Amino acid sequence: MFITNSRFTNAAREAAREGTPITLIDGNNLVRLVIKYEFYITPVTTYVLDDFYDEE
């Protein structure tokens, strides 16, 4: 199993399909798994302050 927070190249995906099966988990899949299993996450509420502090 290989895990990255980025993406795998086409050559890496092809190599994983050949011979011994290798599981590739890229950044998008990693995020989905973390959300699905709520692994070390705590939901938070975020507020955006628009232009309130943008004084020039």
PQR file of N, CA, C, O and H, with PARSE charges and radii, in Angstrom:
ATOM      1  N   MET A   1       0.848  -1.160   0.000 -0.4000 1.5000
ATOM      2  CA  MET A   1       0.000   0.000   0.000 -0.0000 2.0000
ATOM      3  C   MET A   1       0.898   1.228   0.000  0.5500 1.7000
ATOM      4  O   MET A   1       1.846   1.325   0.780 -0.5500 1.4000
ATOM      5  N   PHE A   2       0.581   2.169  -0.893 -0.4000 1.5000
ATOM      6  CA  PHE A   2       1.293   3.437  -0.954 -0.0000 2.0000
ATOM      7  C   PHE A   2       0.284   4.561  -0.787  0.5500 1.7000
ATOM      8  O   PHE A   2      -0.766   4.571  -1.430 -0.5500 1.4000
ATOM      9  H   PHE A   2      -0.188   2.090  -1.527  0.4000 1.0000
ATOM     10  N   ILE A   3       0.614   5.509   0.085 -0.4000 1.5000
ATOM     11  CA  ILE A   3      -0.273   6.625   0.374 -0.0000 2.0000
ATOM     12  C   ILE A   3       0.472   7.922   0.109  0.5500 1.7000
ATOM     13  O   ILE A   3       1.632   8.068   0.493 -0.5500 1.4000
ATOM     14  H   ILE A   3       1.467   5.500   0.608  0.4000 1.0000
ATOM     15  N   THR A   4      -0.200   8.870  -0.551 -0.4000 1.5000
ATOM     16  CA  THR A   4       0.361  10.192  -0.776 -0.0000 2.0000
ATOM     17  C   THR A   4      -0.723  11.231  -0.525  0.5500 1.7000
ATOM     18  O   THR A   4      -1.912  10.936  -0.641 -0.5500 1.4000
ATOM     19  H   THR A   4      -1.143   8.751  -0.863  0.4000 1.0000
ATOM     20  N   ASN A   5      -0.313  12.439  -0.184 -0.4000 1.5000
ATOM     21  CA  ASN A   5      -1.283  13.511  -0.061 -0.0000 2.0000
ATOM     22  C   ASN A   5      -1.397  14.279  -1.373  0.5500 1.7000
ATOM     23  O   ASN A   5      -2.071  15.306  -1.446 -0.5500 1.4000
ATOM     24  H   ASN A   5       0.654  12.679  -0.089  0.4000 1.0000
ATOM     25  N   SER A   6      -0.739  13.776  -2.397 -0.4000 1.5000
ATOM     26  CA  SER A   6      -0.754  14.358  -3.730 -0.0000 2.0000
ATOM     27  C   SER A   6      -1.445  13.402  -4.686  0.5500 1.7000
ATOM     28  O   SER A   6      -2.447  12.783  -4.330 -0.5500 1.4000
ATOM     29  H   SER A   6      -0.192  12.941  -2.338  0.4000 1.0000
ATOM     30  N   ARG A   7      -0.916  13.277  -5.902 -0.4000 1.5000
ATOM     31  CA  ARG A   7      -1.472  12.366  -6.901 -0.0000 2.0000
ATOM     32  C   ARG A   7      -0.392  11.419  -7.398  0.5500 1.7000
ATOM     33  O   ARG A   7       0.798  11.729  -7.340 -0.5500 1.4000
ATOM     34  H   ARG A   7      -0.102  13.780  -6.191  0.4000 1.0000
ATOM     35  N   PHE A   8      -0.823  10.258  -7.888 -0.4000 1.5000
ATOM     36  CA  PHE A   8       0.110   9.297  -8.477 -0.0000 2.0000
ATOM     37  C   PHE A   8       0.182   9.528  -9.979  0.5500 1.7000
ATOM     38  O   PHE A   8      -0.804   9.922 -10.603 -0.5500 1.4000
ATOM     39  H   PHE A   8      -1.789  10.007  -7.934  0.4000 1.0000
ATOM     40  N   THR A   9       1.357   9.282 -10.555 -0.4000 1.5000
ATOM     41  CA  THR A   9       1.518   9.398 -12.002 -0.0000 2.0000
ATOM     42  C   THR A   9       0.835   8.225 -12.689  0.5500 1.7000
ATOM     43  O   THR A   9       0.529   7.213 -12.058 -0.5500 1.4000
ATOM     44  H   THR A   9       2.157   8.962 -10.048  0.4000 1.0000
ATOM     45  N   ASN A  10       0.603   8.371 -13.974 -0.4000 1.5000
ATOM     46  CA  ASN A  10       0.014   7.276 -14.748 -0.0000 2.0000
ATOM     47  C   ASN A  10       0.913   6.042 -14.686  0.5500 1.7000
ATOM     48  O   ASN A  10       0.421   4.917 -14.598 -0.5500 1.4000
ATOM     49  H   ASN A  10       0.852   9.193 -14.486  0.4000 1.0000
ATOM     50  N   ALA A  11       2.231   6.253 -14.731 -0.4000 1.5000
ATOM     51  CA  ALA A  11       3.169   5.131 -14.675 -0.0000 2.0000
ATOM     52  C   ALA A  11       3.044   4.395 -13.342  0.5500 1.7000
ATOM     53  O   ALA A  11       3.128   3.167 -13.305 -0.5500 1.4000
ATOM     54  H   ALA A  11       2.630   7.167 -14.802  0.4000 1.0000
ATOM     55  N   ALA A  12       2.846   5.128 -12.254 -0.4000 1.5000
ATOM     56  CA  ALA A  12       2.688   4.490 -10.943 -0.0000 2.0000
ATOM     57  C   ALA A  12       1.402   3.680 -10.896  0.5500 1.7000
ATOM     58  O   ALA A  12       1.383   2.579 -10.344 -0.5500 1.4000
ATOM     59  H   ALA A  12       2.777   6.125 -12.284  0.4000 1.0000
ATOM     60  N   ARG A  13       0.326   4.213 -11.470 -0.4000 1.5000
ATOM     61  CA  ARG A  13      -0.949   3.476 -11.491 -0.0000 2.0000
ATOM     62  C   ARG A  13      -0.830   2.206 -12.318  0.5500 1.7000
ATOM     63  O   ARG A  13      -1.348   1.158 -11.933 -0.5500 1.4000
ATOM     64  H   ARG A  13       0.342   5.107 -11.917  0.4000 1.0000
ATOM     65  N   GLU A  14      -0.147   2.299 -13.454 -0.4000 1.5000
ATOM     66  CA  GLU A  14       0.036   1.121 -14.312 -0.0000 2.0000
ATOM     67  C   GLU A  14       0.885   0.068 -13.589  0.5500 1.7000
ATOM     68  O   GLU A  14       0.569  -1.121 -13.642 -0.5500 1.4000
ATOM     69  H   GLU A  14       0.274   3.150 -13.767  0.4000 1.0000
ATOM     70  N   ALA A  15       1.952   0.492 -12.918 -0.4000 1.5000
ATOM     71  CA  ALA A  15       2.821  -0.440 -12.202 -0.0000 2.0000
ATOM     72  C   ALA A  15       2.059  -1.127 -11.073  0.5500 1.7000
ATOM     73  O   ALA A  15       2.305  -2.296 -10.778 -0.5500 1.4000
ATOM     74  H   ALA A  15       2.208   1.458 -12.875  0.4000 1.0000
ATOM     75  N   ALA A  16       1.135  -0.402 -10.441 -0.4000 1.5000
ATOM     76  CA  ALA A  16       0.361  -0.985  -9.342 -0.0000 2.0000
ATOM     77  C   ALA A  16      -0.590  -2.061  -9.847  0.5500 1.7000
ATOM     78  O   ALA A  16      -0.926  -2.986  -9.107 -0.5500 1.4000
ATOM     79  H   ALA A  16       0.936   0.548 -10.681  0.4000 1.0000
ATOM     80  N   ARG A  17      -1.028  -1.951 -11.099 -0.4000 1.5000
ATOM     81  CA  ARG A  17      -1.948  -2.942 -11.667 -0.0000 2.0000
ATOM     82  C   ARG A  17      -1.218  -4.198 -12.137  0.5500 1.7000
ATOM     83  O   ARG A  17      -1.819  -5.269 -12.219 -0.5500 1.4000
ATOM     84  H   ARG A  17      -0.756  -1.200 -11.700  0.4000 1.0000
ATOM     85  N   GLU A  18       0.059  -4.075 -12.443 -0.4000 1.5000
ATOM     86  CA  GLU A  18       0.832  -5.207 -12.948 -0.0000 2.0000
ATOM     87  C   GLU A  18       1.403  -6.023 -11.783  0.5500 1.7000
ATOM     88  O   GLU A  18       1.704  -5.474 -10.723 -0.5500 1.4000
ATOM     89  H   GLU A  18       0.547  -3.205 -12.376  0.4000 1.0000
ATOM     90  N   GLY A  19       1.545  -7.306 -11.983 -0.4000 1.5000
ATOM     91  CA  GLY A  19       2.193  -8.155 -10.983 -0.0000 2.0000
ATOM     92  C   GLY A  19       1.425  -8.213  -9.681  0.5500 1.7000
ATOM     93  O   GLY A  19       0.203  -8.361  -9.681 -0.5500 1.4000
ATOM     94  H   GLY A  19       1.301  -7.752 -12.844  0.4000 1.0000
ATOM     95  N   THR A  20       2.141  -8.097  -8.562 -0.4000 1.5000
ATOM     96  CA  THR A  20       1.531  -8.143  -7.236 -0.0000 2.0000
ATOM     97  C   THR A  20       0.641  -6.919  -7.047  0.5500 1.7000
ATOM     98  O   THR A  20       1.084  -5.794  -7.282 -0.5500 1.4000
ATOM     99  H   THR A  20       3.134  -7.976  -8.562  0.4000 1.0000
ATOM    100  N   PRO A  21      -0.604  -7.119  -6.627 -0.5600 1.5000
ATOM    101  CA  PRO A  21      -1.499  -5.968  -6.441  0.2800 2.0000
ATOM    102  C   PRO A  21      -0.967  -4.996  -5.385  0.5500 1.7000
ATOM    103  O   PRO A  21      -0.553  -5.399  -4.298 -0.5500 1.4000
ATOM    104  N   ILE A  22      -0.988  -3.736  -5.725 -0.4000 1.5000
ATOM    105  CA  ILE A  22      -0.582  -2.665  -4.817 -0.0000 2.0000
ATOM    106  C   ILE A  22      -1.741  -1.689  -4.725  0.5500 1.7000
ATOM    107  O   ILE A  22      -2.300  -1.285  -5.745 -0.5500 1.4000
ATOM    108  H   ILE A  22      -1.324  -3.408  -6.607  0.4000 1.0000
ATOM    109  N   THR A  23      -2.101  -1.312  -3.516 -0.4000 1.5000
ATOM    110  CA  THR A  23      -3.160  -0.337  -3.319 -0.0000 2.0000
ATOM    111  C   THR A  23      -2.553   1.057  -3.275  0.5500 1.7000
ATOM    112  O   THR A  23      -1.618   1.307  -2.513 -0.5500 1.4000
ATOM    113  H   THR A  23      -1.647  -1.640  -2.688  0.4000 1.0000
ATOM    114  N   LEU A  24      -3.083   1.968  -4.093 -0.4000 1.5000
ATOM    115  CA  LEU A  24      -2.627   3.350  -4.104 -0.0000 2.0000
ATOM    116  C   LEU A  24      -3.735   4.233  -3.523  0.5500 1.7000
ATOM    117  O   LEU A  24      -4.883   4.172  -3.966 -0.5500 1.4000
ATOM    118  H   LEU A  24      -3.842   1.765  -4.711  0.4000 1.0000
ATOM    119  N   ILE A  25      -3.388   5.037  -2.549 -0.4000 1.5000
ATOM    120  CA  ILE A  25      -4.345   5.973  -1.959 -0.0000 2.0000
ATOM    121  C   ILE A  25      -3.780   7.368  -2.151  0.5500 1.7000
ATOM    122  O   ILE A  25      -2.762   7.723  -1.557 -0.5500 1.4000
ATOM    123  H   ILE A  25      -2.457   5.086  -2.190  0.4000 1.0000
ATOM    124  N   ASP A  26      -4.457   8.170  -2.998 -0.4000 1.5000
ATOM    125  CA  ASP A  26      -3.976   9.527  -3.253 -0.0000 2.0000
ATOM    126  C   ASP A  26      -4.648  10.508  -2.293  0.5500 1.7000
ATOM    127  O   ASP A  26      -5.446  10.107  -1.446 -0.5500 1.4000
ATOM    128  H   ASP A  26      -5.284   7.882  -3.480  0.4000 1.0000
ATOM    129  N   GLY A  27      -4.326  11.780  -2.429 -0.4000 1.5000
ATOM    130  CA  GLY A  27      -4.841  12.799  -1.526 -0.0000 2.0000
ATOM    131  C   GLY A  27      -6.348  12.837  -1.440  0.5500 1.7000
ATOM    132  O   GLY A  27      -6.899  12.939  -0.344 -0.5500 1.4000
ATOM    133  H   GLY A  27      -3.677  12.105  -3.117  0.4000 1.0000
ATOM    134  N   ASN A  28      -7.041  12.756  -2.590 -0.4000 1.5000
ATOM    135  CA  ASN A  28      -8.507  12.796  -2.589 -0.0000 2.0000
ATOM    136  C   ASN A  28      -9.103  11.597  -1.854  0.5500 1.7000
ATOM    137  O   ASN A  28     -10.024  11.746  -1.051 -0.5500 1.4000
ATOM    138  H   ASN A  28      -6.593  12.673  -3.480  0.4000 1.0000
ATOM    139  N   ASN A  29      -8.568  10.411  -2.136 -0.4000 1.5000
ATOM    140  CA  ASN A  29      -9.063   9.213  -1.450 -0.0000 2.0000
ATOM    141  C   ASN A  29      -8.751   9.266   0.039  0.5500 1.7000
ATOM    142  O   ASN A  29      -9.548   8.810   0.860 -0.5500 1.4000
ATOM    143  H   ASN A  29      -7.820  10.290  -2.789  0.4000 1.0000
ATOM    144  N   LEU A  30      -7.601   9.819   0.388 -0.4000 1.5000
ATOM    145  CA  LEU A  30      -7.227   9.932   1.793 -0.0000 2.0000
ATOM    146  C   LEU A  30      -8.221  10.819   2.545  0.5500 1.7000
ATOM    147  O   LEU A  30      -8.635  10.487   3.656 -0.5500 1.4000
ATOM    148  H   LEU A  30      -6.954  10.190  -0.278  0.4000 1.0000
ATOM    149  N   VAL A  31      -8.598  11.935   1.944 -0.4000 1.5000
ATOM    150  CA  VAL A  31      -9.579  12.829   2.568 -0.0000 2.0000
ATOM    151  C   VAL A  31     -10.917  12.115   2.724  0.5500 1.7000
ATOM    152  O   VAL A  31     -11.550  12.219   3.775 -0.5500 1.4000
ATOM    153  H   VAL A  31      -8.262  12.204   1.041  0.4000 1.0000
ATOM    154  N   ARG A  32     -11.357  11.393   1.697 -0.4000 1.5000
ATOM    155  CA  ARG A  32     -12.626  10.661   1.778 -0.0000 2.0000
ATOM    156  C   ARG A  32     -12.612   9.628   2.912  0.5500 1.7000
ATOM    157  O   ARG A  32     -13.599   9.481   3.633 -0.5500 1.4000
ATOM    158  H   ARG A  32     -10.844  11.308   0.844  0.4000 1.0000
ATOM    159  N   LEU A  33     -11.501   8.921   3.064 -0.4000 1.5000
ATOM    160  CA  LEU A  33     -11.395   7.921   4.121 -0.0000 2.0000
ATOM    161  C   LEU A  33     -11.409   8.566   5.510  0.5500 1.7000
ATOM    162  O   LEU A  33     -12.047   8.052   6.428 -0.5500 1.4000
ATOM    163  H   LEU A  33     -10.700   9.040   2.478  0.4000 1.0000
ATOM    164  N   VAL A  34     -10.713   9.681   5.659 -0.4000 1.5000
ATOM    165  CA  VAL A  34     -10.688  10.377   6.947 -0.0000 2.0000
ATOM    166  C   VAL A  34     -12.091  10.831   7.316  0.5500 1.7000
ATOM    167  O   VAL A  34     -12.516  10.675   8.461 -0.5500 1.4000
ATOM    168  H   VAL A  34     -10.195  10.098   4.913  0.4000 1.0000
ATOM    169  N   ILE A  35     -12.814  11.394   6.350 -0.4000 1.5000
ATOM    170  CA  ILE A  35     -14.182  11.851   6.611 -0.0000 2.0000
ATOM    171  C   ILE A  35     -15.098  10.667   6.913  0.5500 1.7000
ATOM    172  O   ILE A  35     -15.883  10.712   7.860 -0.5500 1.4000
ATOM    173  H   ILE A  35     -12.469  11.521   5.420  0.4000 1.0000
ATOM    174  N   LYS A  36     -14.999   9.618   6.114 -0.4000 1.5000
ATOM    175  CA  LYS A  36     -15.872   8.459   6.284 -0.0000 2.0000
ATOM    176  C   LYS A  36     -15.722   7.837   7.668  0.5500 1.7000
ATOM    177  O   LYS A  36     -16.719   7.508   8.312 -0.5500 1.4000
ATOM    178  H   LYS A  36     -14.361   9.582   5.345  0.4000 1.0000
ATOM    179  N   TYR A  37     -14.490   7.673   8.127 -0.4000 1.5000
ATOM    180  CA  TYR A  37     -14.243   7.003   9.396 -0.0000 2.0000
ATOM    181  C   TYR A  37     -14.008   7.971  10.555  0.5500 1.7000
ATOM    182  O   TYR A  37     -13.681   7.551  11.665 -0.5500 1.4000
ATOM    183  H   TYR A  37     -13.680   7.940   7.605  0.4000 1.0000
ATOM    184  N   GLU A  38     -14.177   9.275  10.292 -0.4000 1.5000
ATOM    185  CA  GLU A  38     -13.990  10.318  11.312 -0.0000 2.0000
ATOM    186  C   GLU A  38     -12.698  10.097  12.097  0.5500 1.7000
ATOM    187  O   GLU A  38     -12.686  10.116  13.328 -0.5500 1.4000
ATOM    188  H   GLU A  38     -14.444   9.617   9.390  0.4000 1.0000
ATOM    189  N   PHE A  39     -11.635   9.891  11.367 -0.4000 1.5000
ATOM    190  CA  PHE A  39     -10.341   9.556  11.943 -0.0000 2.0000
ATOM    191  C   PHE A  39      -9.623  10.817  12.411  0.5500 1.7000
ATOM    192  O   PHE A  39      -9.134  11.598  11.595 -0.5500 1.4000
ATOM    193  H   PHE A  39     -11.645   9.875  10.367  0.4000 1.0000
ATOM    194  N   TYR A  40      -9.561  11.012  13.719 -0.4000 1.5000
ATOM    195  CA  TYR A  40      -8.872  12.148  14.325 -0.0000 2.0000
ATOM    196  C   TYR A  40      -9.353  13.492  13.801  0.5500 1.7000
ATOM    197  O   TYR A  40      -8.546  14.395  13.579 -0.5500 1.4000
ATOM    198  H   TYR A  40      -9.958  10.377  14.382  0.4000 1.0000
ATOM    199  N   ILE A  41     -10.653  13.636  13.602 -0.4000 1.5000
ATOM    200  CA  ILE A  41     -11.179  14.927  13.166 -0.0000 2.0000
ATOM    201  C   ILE A  41     -12.254  15.400  14.131  0.5500 1.7000
ATOM    202  O   ILE A  41     -12.962  14.603  14.746 -0.5500 1.4000
ATOM    203  H   ILE A  41     -11.308  12.902  13.782  0.4000 1.0000
ATOM    204  N   THR A  42     -12.353  16.692  14.243 -0.4000 1.5000
ATOM    205  CA  THR A  42     -13.395  17.324  15.031 -0.0000 2.0000
ATOM    206  C   THR A  42     -14.045  18.377  14.141  0.5500 1.7000
ATOM    207  O   THR A  42     -13.362  19.292  13.681 -0.5500 1.4000
ATOM    208  H   THR A  42     -11.778  17.339  13.743  0.4000 1.0000
ATOM    209  N   PRO A  43     -15.341  18.272  13.888 -0.5600 1.5000
ATOM    210  CA  PRO A  43     -16.003  19.287  13.061  0.2800 2.0000
ATOM    211  C   PRO A  43     -15.904  20.662  13.724  0.5500 1.7000
ATOM    212  O   PRO A  43     -16.024  20.782  14.943 -0.5500 1.4000
ATOM    213  N   VAL A  44     -15.686  21.692  12.914 -0.4000 1.5000
ATOM    214  CA  VAL A  44     -15.616  23.065  13.414 -0.0000 2.0000
ATOM    215  C   VAL A  44     -16.485  23.957  12.542  0.5500 1.7000
ATOM    216  O   VAL A  44     -16.776  23.629  11.392 -0.5500 1.4000
ATOM    217  H   VAL A  44     -15.588  21.595  11.924  0.4000 1.0000
ATOM    218  N   THR A  45     -16.896  25.088  13.105 -0.4000 1.5000
ATOM    219  CA  THR A  45     -17.644  26.087  12.358 -0.0000 2.0000
ATOM    220  C   THR A  45     -16.696  27.230  12.040  0.5500 1.7000
ATOM    221  O   THR A  45     -15.973  27.706  12.916 -0.5500 1.4000
ATOM    222  H   THR A  45     -16.659  25.354  14.040  0.4000 1.0000
ATOM    223  N   THR A  46     -16.696  27.671  10.790 -0.4000 1.5000
ATOM    224  CA  THR A  46     -15.818  28.754  10.367 -0.0000 2.0000
ATOM    225  C   THR A  46     -16.658  29.945   9.943  0.5500 1.7000
ATOM    226  O   THR A  46     -17.660  29.798   9.243 -0.5500 1.4000
ATOM    227  H   THR A  46     -17.283  27.285  10.078  0.4000 1.0000
ATOM    228  N   TYR A  47     -16.241  31.124  10.374 -0.4000 1.5000
ATOM    229  CA  TYR A  47     -16.910  32.363   9.996 -0.0000 2.0000
ATOM    230  C   TYR A  47     -15.944  33.216   9.196  0.5500 1.7000
ATOM    231  O   TYR A  47     -14.765  33.306   9.536 -0.5500 1.4000
ATOM    232  H   TYR A  47     -15.427  31.244  10.943  0.4000 1.0000
ATOM    233  N   VAL A  48     -16.438  33.844   8.134 -0.4000 1.5000
ATOM    234  CA  VAL A  48     -15.630  34.720   7.300 -0.0000 2.0000
ATOM    235  C   VAL A  48     -16.068  36.149   7.565  0.5500 1.7000
ATOM    236  O   VAL A  48     -17.263  36.444   7.543 -0.5500 1.4000
ATOM    237  H   VAL A  48     -17.397  33.771   7.858  0.4000 1.0000
ATOM    238  N   LEU A  49     -15.113  37.045   7.815 -0.4000 1.5000
ATOM    239  CA  LEU A  49     -15.403  38.419   8.191 -0.0000 2.0000
ATOM    240  C   LEU A  49     -15.435  39.399   7.008  0.5500 1.7000
ATOM    241  O   LEU A  49     -15.154  40.581   7.204 -0.5500 1.4000
ATOM    242  H   LEU A  49     -14.142  36.805   7.833  0.4000 1.0000
ATOM    243  N   ASP A  50     -15.753  38.971   5.845 -0.4000 1.5000
ATOM    244  CA  ASP A  50     -15.874  39.833   4.664 -0.0000 2.0000
ATOM    245  C   ASP A  50     -14.843  40.954   4.667  0.5500 1.7000
ATOM    246  O   ASP A  50     -13.654  40.691   4.845 -0.5500 1.4000
ATOM    247  H   ASP A  50     -15.981  38.010   5.686  0.4000 1.0000
ATOM    248  N   ASP A  51     -15.277  42.210   4.472 -0.4000 1.5000
ATOM    249  CA  ASP A  51     -14.371  43.350   4.363 -0.0000 2.0000
ATOM    250  C   ASP A  51     -14.273  44.160   5.652  0.5500 1.7000
ATOM    251  O   ASP A  51     -13.779  45.287   5.620 -0.5500 1.4000
ATOM    252  H   ASP A  51     -16.243  42.424   4.328  0.4000 1.0000
ATOM    253  N   PHE A  52     -14.715  43.639   6.751 -0.4000 1.5000
ATOM    254  CA  PHE A  52     -14.758  44.376   8.014 -0.0000 2.0000
ATOM    255  C   PHE A  52     -13.388  44.951   8.393  0.5500 1.7000
ATOM    256  O   PHE A  52     -13.303  46.100   8.826 -0.5500 1.4000
ATOM    257  H   PHE A  52     -15.117  42.723   6.776  0.4000 1.0000
ATOM    258  N   TYR A  53     -12.320  44.167   8.237 -0.4000 1.5000
ATOM    259  CA  TYR A  53     -10.998  44.615   8.618 -0.0000 2.0000
ATOM    260  C   TYR A  53     -10.180  45.131   7.434  0.5500 1.7000
ATOM    261  O   TYR A  53      -8.992  45.411   7.589 -0.5500 1.4000
ATOM    262  H   TYR A  53     -12.389  43.234   7.886  0.4000 1.0000
ATOM    263  N   ASP A  54     -10.768  45.257   6.300 -0.4000 1.5000
ATOM    264  CA  ASP A  54     -10.057  45.679   5.087 -0.0000 2.0000
ATOM    265  C   ASP A  54     -10.159  47.196   4.934  0.5500 1.7000
ATOM    266  O   ASP A  54     -10.862  47.695   4.055 -0.5500 1.4000
ATOM    267  H   ASP A  54     -11.734  45.029   6.174  0.4000 1.0000
ATOM    268  N   GLU A  55      -9.450  47.921   5.799 -0.4000 1.5000
ATOM    269  CA  GLU A  55      -9.454  49.385   5.727 -0.0000 2.0000
ATOM    270  C   GLU A  55      -8.141  49.863   5.165  0.5500 1.7000
ATOM    271  O   GLU A  55      -7.075  49.467   5.637 -0.5500 1.4000
ATOM    272  H   GLU A  55      -8.879  47.516   6.513  0.4000 1.0000
ATOM    273  N   GLU A  56      -8.209  50.723   4.148 -0.4000 1.5000
ATOM    274  CA  GLU A  56      -6.971  51.259   3.552 -0.0000 2.0000
ATOM    275  C   GLU A  56      -6.963  52.745   3.654  0.5500 1.7000
ATOM    276  O   GLU A  56      -6.011  53.388   3.212 -0.5500 1.4000
ATOM    277  H   GLU A  56      -9.075  51.045   3.764  0.4000 1.0000
TER
END
